[in-house]
Amino acid sequence: MIVGVPKEVKPDEYRVAMVPAGVEELTRAGHTVHIQSGAGAGSGIPDEQYAANGATIVPTAAEVWRAADMIVKVKEPLAEEWPHMRPGQTVFTYFHFAADEELTKAVMKSGITAVAYETIRDARGTLPLLTPMSEVAGRMSIQEGAKFLERPFEGRGILLAGVPGVPPATVSVIGAGVVGANAARVAAGLGANVFVLDVNLDRLRYLDEVMPQNVTTVFSNRLNILECLRLSDLVIGAVLIPGAKAPHLVRRSDLKVMQPRAVVIDVAIDQGGCFETSRPTTHAKPTYMVDDILHYCVTNMPGAVGRTSTYALTNVTLPYALQLANKGVDRAIKDNAALLAGVNVRAGKVTNTAVAETFGLECVPAV
């Protein structure tokens, strides 16, 4: 099989979908790997390292897409990439279809098999290809939140950790999954007072046992969310419904209970965001103000730490890419239920229930 790795085109996306070790594994298994020139530059991986491990360096994205039986990417294909997709081709990447109807329809029209990292679910019920980027995004959310709380960035002018005689900031994390747990741990480590909200009491019990004393678990309901908003300097949106659009748990009218210039970091923005006022932003222009509340809604947060994120991501994606290459998509998804769960669109039909329900489309089995 010919496996293609184009350079990412999303603004300020510095990750790459394959590292030299992945190239070596695939070529040793008899496959051909085409890497677009400069694809690894943002992660500190020069073309020469790829070539030394067996890759063919290709000048343009169009040539990579044209030759490849399977494209391996990091982020969803943007509009400029849609014309490159063709029937029978497999594209293996993050898609987040439920947040983008136009992308969904473009992929359906193309005839590709879309295998989405974010819906691959292993035998334990976890999301192994989403987990490492959720870990990065959760930790980054506090790093970014601490920065944007500073007054030059339009925040409240609060030091997250506080100082002797001055209390630390209060941070609320809505959602206690991988993103939320990582955000809470980092915020607590910096000395903030932290609330973590979720509807899963078993998860809250677990976090209550393992988190520091400055983390308080709170059952997520309407009144508790409003109370945490009132108390918080920084609010992290970390809600995930796999494959589906994130619910709007915070309405625009709720912002009035928050402190002026408090900061919202909506990590759920890839799936549409869990704040009604959220809209996608970029690393170049990450924030905007709504009703005197600063919003940060960057859709590719881990892309800013490209080297860390690339290696964390490819550690978990490579085994699945190898299965798809070695067996072909038909056999691979029949043999592996995790990969089957990753198929969101195939031959023009939506095969993921959550995506189909989001847009009122028919859902058909992938096999």
Sequence and secondary structure as in RCSB ss.txt:
>XXXX:A:sequence
MIVGVPKEVKPDEYRVAMVPAGVEELTRAGHTVHIQSGAGAGSGIPDEQYAANGATIVPTAAEVWRAADMIVKVK
EPLAEEWPHMRPGQTVFTYFHFAADEELTKAVMKSGITAVAYETIRDARGTLPLLTPMSEVAGRMSIQEGAKFLE
RPFEGRGILLAGVPGVPPATVSVIGAGVVGANAARVAAGLGANVFVLDVNLDRLRYLDEVMPQNVTTVFSNRLNI
LECLRLSDLVIGAVLIPGAKAPHLVRRSDLKVMQPRAVVIDVAIDQGGCFETSRPTTHAKPTYMVDDILHYCVTN
MPGAVGRTSTYALTNVTLPYALQLANKGVDRAIKDNAALLAGVNVRAGKVTNTAVAETFGLECVPAV
>XXXX:A:secstr
 EEEE    STT    S  HHHHHHHHHTT EEEEETTTTGGGT  HHHHHHTT EEES HHHHHHH SEEE SS
   GGGGGG  TT EEEE   GGG HHHHHHHHHHT EEEEGGG   TTS  TTTHHHHHHHHHHHHHHHHHHTS
GGGTS    TT BTTB   EEEEE  SHHHHHHHHHHHHTT EEEEEES HHHHHHHHHHS TTEEEEE  HHHH
HHHHHH SEEEE    TTS     B GGGGGGS TT EEEEGGGGGT SBTT   B SSS EEEETTEEEE BTT
GGGGGHHHHHHHHHHHHHHHHHHHHHHHHHHHHHH HHHHHHEEEETTEE  HHHHHHHT  B    
